[in-house]
Amino acid sequence: MNKVNLTDLAILQDALLNGIINVEDVRRALTMKKEEYYLSLHKYEIYQGKDGKWYTYLPDSRQKQGRRKLKRTSEMAIRQAVIDFYKEQEKREQGKEITLRELYPIWIEWKGAHTRATTSIRRFNCDWKKFYIPYPKLIDKPIVELTVNELDIWAHRLIKQYNMTKTCYYTMTILIRQMLDYAVEPLGIIPVNPFRQIKLQKKMLRKPAKKNDESQVFLLDETPRIIETALADFNSNPLNTAPLTVPLGFLTGLRLGEMAAIKESDIVGNVLYVQRMEEEVYDYSDLEHIRLIERAVVENTKTEAGVREVPLVPQALKIIEAVKLSNRMNGWPENGFLFLNKGQRMTTRTIKYRISKYCKQCDIMEKSFHKVRKTYISALIDSGININEIRKAVGHTDERTTFSNYCYNRVGKQETTALFENALVNENGISDCRIAI
């Protein structure tokens, strides 16, 4: 191809500006030239059969004769089918050189089109920078050349380097597993995903220690202190309902984002219908600088459990009525969001500040709003309520999640020891252990 110098470019630019050359005419000419090129690659005859239909053959290595027959109703249609075939073949050939680094932004765009949660894109990007960017030999190698062995070594080295748990490992490898799946289908760059052939040495994964109960829930002597502090805060300024999110959290077990998205219309009788949540929305058009755009309300909850019913005890209903009354005193309309701040929906940031503030005021270990939810679930389990009813009320899809991640002891160590003594000594009628030495 002849080289184009700056003078040639200047002439072309001048011709375009002065209307001597029409851009659309040039584009059409280039398209026709490209189509002629694709047709020149076709070695089989294009012909019209006795039935008036048009026929040809296309290369196909899966067939015994290495080709398959193609039929169309018109010559134009069959020529276009041939062009599309070689265009796709060219695309696949070019794809064979693509690396993980090059595929990553393409996959992110595809992934973003298939999920509502931009927070997951932000998490993927953090993992990409932490676990993948430091390994250029892996991510700059053509995907078609990646071997099971080198992927295996990379994965197991990361497990050792970061002392990974099962959760950490599977979260970290979501990227490479799904990117290579994407390269298989729909891209067709590779026939199989080599990463899925790795035999993970599960013994290398660190088993996480069960977190201390004191750090995961509010203890029996802490919960009333937090609630009383929140109520006192509200009573000192009844026009500000933010303090009431805390006691309502202890009585409903809502997630933080769900609390910020309750509407007055969600409360019917003594049931709260949980059906939406606040979600952070990120702009990831520039993967180097992902930024928070807004905290928006989405008409779905975190899991696939869907809309759920939360029973409201009298104390919860009393709090809700107080919030509604405060809203009317402020002159805010009915049936909007329940918790408002200056007439606008209260955000999760405001709620998080409250629980942090009350922990400090009560001289209690600082615990998040999520720990309020864990306290609620642990209390229900302690009371002996059927686990499936608890699961439905808190929006879990599997009761194993409820037991494994939300069941904690709300009693302090001394009280727990006393309970053991009561169960093992008093309940068994053992008054004394007489041992003669």
Secondary structure by P-SEA (a helix, b strand, c coil): cccccaaaaaaaaaaaaaccccaaaaaaaaaaaaaaaaaaaccbbbbbcccccccbbbbbccccccbbbbbcccaaaaaaaaaaaaaaaaaaaaacccccccaaaaaaaaaaaacccaaaaaaaaaaaaccccccccccccccccccaaaaaaaaaaaaaaacccaaaaaaaaaaaaaaaaaaacccccccccccccccccccccccccccccccccccaaaaaaaaaaaaaaaaacccccccaaaaaaaaccccaaaaaccccccccccbbbbccbbbbbbbcccccbbbbccccccccccccccbbbbbbcaaaaaaaaaaaaaaaaacccccccccccccccccaaaaaaaaaaaaaaaccccccaaaaaaaaaaaaaaacccaaaaaaaaccccccccccccccccccaaaaaaaaaaacccccccccccccc
